[in-house]
Amino acid sequence: MRRITLWMLSTVAALVLMFSYRTSTNSPAPVAAAAVATGTSSGGTSSDGSSSSGTSSGGASSDGAGGTTYTGSTASTRWGDVQVAITVADGKITAVTVPVYPTENHRDQEINARAVPTLVQETLDAQSAKIDTVSGATVTSDGYLESLQSALDAAHLS
């Protein structure tokens, strides 16, 4: 009889704790700035980890300022899709935008508010996809690199 009572009390306690837990999915609109043209700087290298796989195809369009914009494929990651668009003029990357990236919850917004500008700046500095991932944002970084490589391939850059 004591075992049943103990089991019943621990089950009720576990259910109370489980139902009182508040998730962070009910958060305000996205905060992160996704487009950077010429310069912001933050530090960062790798850590964290997950998988990504590409979907959707990239494209190219010409802008009035003499550059051509190439959109990379959409990379599906564990936390959401990532897509990169680059503007190329005279064989150089002049601008990078990230129109699609994970913003589903406050944590995604917090991570990507730091990671996206860092990845953009590293791309502009390196002029290639040979950049470091951002510590704490490896999943987004991997999706970014996959989409960036797709855009670079469309632009016939290495």
N, C-alpha and C positions, 0 to 999 in steps of 0.2 A: 504494500500500500504506500509506503514511503517513497519508493522508486517512482511510482506513477505520479504522485504529487510533485516530486522534484522535477520530473520530466515535463509535466504540465506547466509548472511555473517557469521553467527555462524556455519552453516554447512560447509562452505568452510574452515573456521579456524580450525574446528575439524578435517576435512580430512587432511589438511596440517600437523597438529600436529601428527596425527596417522601415516601418511606415512613417516614422517621424523624421527620417533622413530627407534633407532638402537638396535637390540637385541644382546645378548651376546652369541648366539649359534655358531658363527663362531670363534672358539677359537683353540689354538694349542693343540697338543697331551696331553694325561693325564700326570699329574705331580706326583700324590700320589704314595708312595711306598706301595705295597700291602703285602709284606711278611716280617715278623719279626720272628726270631727264639728265641732269648734269652733275648733281652731287649732293649726297648726304653721306655721312660716314659713321659706321659702328663696327666694332670688332666681333670676331666669332670664328670658331672652327667646329669640328665634328663631335657627335655623340648622340645617343637615343636609339633610333632604328625602327625600320619597318619595310614593307614592300610597296611597290607601285607598278602600275601597268598602264600603257598609253591607250587612249581611244581618241576618236575624232581626228580630223585632218587639219593641217595648217593652211595658211593662205598668205597672199602678198597683196599689198595695195600701195599706191603711191600717194604721198602727201604733198601739199603745195610747197613745202620748204625744201624740195630737192632730194628728199630721202624716200626710201621705200620701206614700208612696214611689213614685216613677216610675222605671222602668227603661228606659234608652235601648236602641236597637238595637245589636247587636254589629257593630262596625266591623272589617272584615278589613284588616290592614295587611301590609306586606312581612315584618315580624318576628313577627306573631301577632295574634290578636283582641284588641280592647279594648272594654269595656262599662262604662258609668257608670250609677249609680243615685243619684237625688237625693231628699231628703225635703223636702217643702214644707209649711209651716205659716203661716197668715195671709198667703199670697202671697209668702213669703220662703223662700229656700233655707236650711234649717237644718242639713242634713248632706249630705255627698257620700261615696259609697263607689265603689270601683272593683273589682268582684268578678272581672273578667277583664282581664288585661293580659299582655304577653309576659314569660315567665320561663324560656324554654327553656335558656338557658345563663348562665354567670356574668356575661357582659357585659350581657345583658338585665336581670339582677337588679341589677347595679351601677347601670345607667342609671336604671331605674325606681324604685329605692330613693330616688333624689333627685327624679326627675321627678313621680311620682304625688302625693306630699305637696304639692309646689309647685303643681301644677295644681289640686288640691283646694282649697288655701288661696286661690288666685287666683279660683276660682269662687265661694267663699264671700264674698270681698271684693267682687267685681264684681256678684254676683247675676245673672249672665248668661253667655253663651258668648263674650262679647267680651273674651277674655283672650289674653295672649301665649303662644306656644309656648315650651317649655323648650329652651335651647341644648344641642345634643348629643342631644336626644330628640325631634326633630321628627316622626319617624314615629309614635311613641307619642302625642305631643301632637295630631297631626292626627286619629288614631283617637279619642282622648279627646274632642276638640271635636265630631267627627261624632256620637258616641254621646250626648254631653252635649246637643247641639242637639235630638236626637231625644227625649230625656227632657224637655227644656224644652217642646218642642212638645206632648208628651203632657200636660204640666201646664198648658198654655196660658199659659206665661210667655214673654217675649221673649228 
